[in-house]
Amino acid sequence: MDAARSAPLPLIALVGNPNCGKTALFNILTGSRQKVANYAGVTVERKEGSHLTSSGRRIRVLDLPGAYSLDPLTPDEQITTDVLFGRRAGETAPDFVVCVTDATNLRQNLRLVLSLKRLGLPMVVALNMTDMARRKGIVIDADRLASELGVPVVETVGVKTHGVRELIQVLDVTPMPRRCGTTGSWQPLSAADIELDQSEVRRILGVVGGAGLDGVTFSDRLDALVLHPFLGPAILALILFLVFQAVFAWAQWPMDAIKLGVASFGDWLGAALPQSLLRGLLIDGILAGIGSVLVFLPQIIILFFFILILEDSGYLPRAAFLLDRVMGSVGLSGRAFIPLLSSFACAIPGIMATRTIQNPRDRLATIMIAPLMTCSARLPVYALIIGAFIPRRVVWGGLELQGVVLFALYIAGVAGAMAVAFVLKLTTGKSGGLQALMLELPAYHWPNLRNLGIGLWQRVEIFLSRVATIILALMVILWALSTFPAPPPGATGPAIQYSIAGHLGAWLAVLFKPIGFNWQISIALVPGLAAREVAVGALGTVYALSAGNDVSSALTPLIAQSWSLPTALSLLAWYVFAPQCLSTLATVKRETNSWRYPIIMAAYLFALAYLGSWITFRVATALA
Amino acid sequence: MVASQRSPVPPSVVAEIPLMELPPGASARVVSVSGADSEAPAGVGRRLAELGFLPGEAVRIVARGLLSGAPIAVRIGTGTFALRLFEAACIRVRPEQPQFR
């Protein structure tokens, strides 16, 4: 970067063990809102921000993935050491290191401090989570620690804005001359070196306190229940079930409110505007499309509410523990669990999170099945069809049938993923050897309400900005394709049948007829490739144009009338498997550095989707 | 087996056992960590050491999985890690109190 070269700003890096709170400190120092959660491996990228000290000095701040040592084993650790050693293209080594440590776990964290000291970079040790340490009765003499280590030590509380005051002061007064070079040579530590370091750590802890309590902690008592061989899986099933029930049960009234709002706005607009092309674009194109997607915002918020709480509490790695046998039996690394779980939000961060997996074969297997996890963009499609075809009915002692069906669809995706992983194990498993787990189970803590609020708001922002940009644009294009050319004089059918989209749909319908899709569905699948939830908006627009009345609020009853149940089930099956997302394929290309895997992925997912839909449609038709 | 290797042991010292044989809840100290004599891929023993599984550190089994007892959740020092069996097989420990087996 030219700007950086002409006015070289000091570069500092946040380095430390996984899950010690680096990103929380980064967020405070730079005013960023990067994701924080209570498990190892949340940050898998190098993130940059800038910090302005009180004396007006600007510093570039790097947040790096957590590392257990400076001898990297996983792709995310590799990023950290590459940055530290100045091996990244176009970037020099940092001028100053903030080594972040978890004050409740110094016995583990101090070894990395000793390693970093050996690198010879100027550094400060941030004794983070001191509030939690104090609550656990761990008292650390920070001044004594500083003199034992020979580097400055500051106490920080990463979850509180004023918790980093001391660190900011240090950054303000420490001279950080630009070094503009690589770091001195690093000799990988032998097992004996690590043991020596640990005896030094024990000696230091003996002097400064903070050895930690060997007794049974609150987390241990909770783990006795949560990780119990019988109770544990039952608790996990209960939590998952509750989430899917809540997605339908709690969302009803806000969804009704949004529907009502969109409908009354449409009525008002319809009355205010004269019959014209513009009115058609606004009401049939934009409002019908966007309205039908917007309705699903409450369900997405509820889903993320639960995901964020599970992430922040420390439960996620426990779920990985409980399901590890299943993962192992299909040849997946135990570390695949968290990337796969992230894929329920969106496959893109999930695929990036596979950087925490050491073995390349295991990592690739996880990437290949990540899109089968039901991402949140599929929720509107599922919810629309379930709302139209599955009666709101209570079954088996208080369970809401719609929630049960939604749960089953998620399970279908997971089962598909496990089956694909098993096939991969049979074909490529031998080369990979045993798959690792070695997953840290962090201490539980109460979800931070501020984080929860920020996380939810970010989801709302992401959803609304998608609606306002890509979905809006596609709706306008789709409306134009569905409106022009105008029908010839004397035409009898709806105008859309004579348009470009109508013709396209008619061709596609031939391809999709064996699996029960009509031409309206076939059209909607095309823009759905850009973003899955667009398919719902596209159906809204297509039906608005073919039915001739406002469907922005009434898509559900319309498809309930015009589709058969086998068609609806077939479309659900399609969405469980189909690679309806170009950004995911682009991410796979970037992470694997090859076109090969996205192409294989798209091909196998399309084949699976077509097969799944065909079987579903045939079986449902035969039974009906 | 362990018995064959511990002929001249003072009676006060408890025999070392594989981590997997430690009963849940019982405390022990790590004796050795090595990936060399197990079926574990290269680097596992080293990574375990980096996670803190080092001679002299306190260990305790927090939980075990259903059926085969895998995976296991192990407290090491002040941290807890989930390990698969082949990973745990690299670790030998010495129980703190004598085990009556």
Interface residues (C-beta under 8 A of the other chain):
Chain A: Y68 S69 D71 L73 T104 N105 L106 R107 Q108 R111 A191 I194 E195 Q198 S199 R202 G212 L213 D214 S219 D220 D223 A224 L227 H228 P229 F230 G232 P233 P317 A320 F321 L322 D324 R325 G328 G334 Q358 N359 G433 L434 Q435 A436 L437 M438 L439 E440 L441 P442
Chain B: S27 V33 E39 A40 P41 G43 V44 G45 R46 R47 L48 A49 E50 L51 G52 L54 P55 G56 E57 A58 V62 A63 R64 G65 L66 L67 S68 A70 P71 A73 R75 I76 G77 T78 G79 T80 F81 A82 L83 R84 F86 E87
